[in-house]
């Protein structure tokens, strides 16, 4: 549904709706639980957490998306959650051990390093490899902050690179498992806002 700051959220190239994020948050958590989103973007998961009575923490590397989140909260009268600007791997190290009930993440496109690298660092020569090294480090750190027996949901996408289709979902699963998580299942989401394209 085009609600809760849709016109502001859609400025992000890969935005998700609070309705979609809320479905996962409602399924995996209960009222009062703590939700962590290390790639928060415009804060759809934080908005959903507020509407569902959960606490949440988000990390976002770009200041403009943080500002949009707080503007949405002001416009819509939604309780503000904690959205911290900075690199997710660095910030994840400050989350207390075994304090998080659910991790939800929509990682950025590995081929767009500006969306996941420190602004002061040079662009990586092999962005997909560099991204999954960073992602592995992030999940390893987040695993320590998660309560035992709790869950993480990771949105994955496949990409075209150099004229070939790169099936990235197994790469996300392998990096997460290597960092200490156990793959429990997969849910396919059809984005009705995008046209189907045959490859």
Buried (B, 14 or more C-beta within 10 A) or exposed (E): EEEBBBEBBEEBEBBBBBBBBBBBBBEBBEEEBBBBBBBBBBBBBBBBBBBBEBBBBBBBBBEEBBBBBEBBBEEBEBEBBEBEBBBBBEBBEEBEEEEBBBBBBBBBBBEEBEBBBEEEEEEBEEBBEBBBEBBBBBBBBBBBBBBEEBBBBBBBBEEEEEEEEEEBEEBBBEBBEEBEBEEEEEEEEEEEEEEEEEE
